[in-house]
Amino acid sequence: MNYYDPVLQLGITAIIWACWCVIHSLLNSEGIVGQALPPGSRIRPYYRLLYSLGSAITLMLVYWITPRENDMPLWEWQGPLVVAQWVIWVVALVMGYLSFRLISIGDFLGFTALGIGRNDRESPDQLITSGIYGATRNPQFLAGLLLLWARDLTRTGLVINIILSLYLLIGARIEEKRFVRKFGDDYRKYMSRVPRFIPRRFPPLKSILEV
């Protein structure tokens, strides 16, 4: 078996990244492993932080071991399309920034366990429907998808994009089912008003920028 065979390399790439996605999901604080931690466990307050650090380290490791010999470019943003590429990047980054203004990046990454980045504007148990969440229910997932596809692509990059896109799409559905269990009819009404990803209409800019 030739390790440098392009088809084999793409298969290995798909397996590596799919395994990372599965493990990342299982270890999530809302996943099987995270939920299995006893409420009084000493590690529980720091679990989100450890999870975030572990995710970043393993993601870099997975990227590093991904085979790229004989890789081939498939798509490059060139000429006027570079402007569109930058617009997509800016939209994605602004969308992520606006979402973290409401949910707190400290809570998301776990730094609040160290007393860093706490956001007192919103309670973790409060359903957020204002700001950017009034335009799309999953601004962070949508921003991730935009960043993935607004880049030059090789054969290996295409496989990685497909795997990560499926992970984000499935992750959004799983998270919304959790929110339905948590918030009940309030979240169902929210789902009927606001689309999962692509806005049906854009609310006034002032409301999107709301904190």
C-alpha positions, 0 to 999 in steps of 0.5 A, a space after each residue: 500500500 502506497 502511503 503517497 497514493 492521493 486517494 489513500 491520503 484523502 481517505 486518511 485525512 477524512 478519518 483523522 478529521 472525522 475522529 477529531 470531530 467525534 471526540 470533540 463532540 463527546 468531550 464537550 461539557 454538554 456531551 457524554 463525557 462532560 455530563 458524566 462528571 459528578 456535580 461536586 467534582 473538583 475538575 468540573 468548574 475548570 472542565 470547559 477551560 481544559 476542554 478548550 485548551 485541549 481542543 486547540 492543541 489537538 486541532 493543531 496536531 491534527 492539522 500537522 499530521 494531515 498528509 499533504 504530499 501530492 496535494 492539488 489546488 482546486 480553487 483560488 480566489 483571484 482578481 475581483 473575487 478577492 474582494 468577495 473573499 474579504 467581504 465574506 471574512 469580514 462578515 463572518 468575523 463581525 458575526 462572531 464578534 457580535 455573538 460573543 458580545 452577548 454570550 461572553 467569550 469567557 464563558 465559551 472558552 471557560 476562562 470565567 473559571 479563573 475569573 476572567 472575561 465574565 459577562 454579567 449582561 446575560 445569564 447562562 440560563 437565559 434565552 438570547 434572542 436579541 442582537 445578531 441572534 435576532 437575524 440567525 439562531 446560530 451566528 457562530 456556526 454560520 461564521 465558521 462555515 463562511 470562514 471555511 469556504 472563503 479560502 483557497 481550496 486544495 483536494 485535502 482542504 476540500 475534504 477537511 471542509 466537508 468534514 468540518 461543515 458536516 460537523 457544524 451542521 450536525 452540531 447546530 441541530 444537536 444544540 438546538 434540540 438541547 435548547 428545546 429541552 431547556 427552554 421549551 415553547 419559548 425556543 420553539 417560538 424563537 425557531 418559528 421567527 428566526 432561521 437556523 442560518 441564513 436570515 430571511 430578512 435583516 433586522 434594523 442594524 441598530 437591533 443587530 448591534 444591540 448588546 
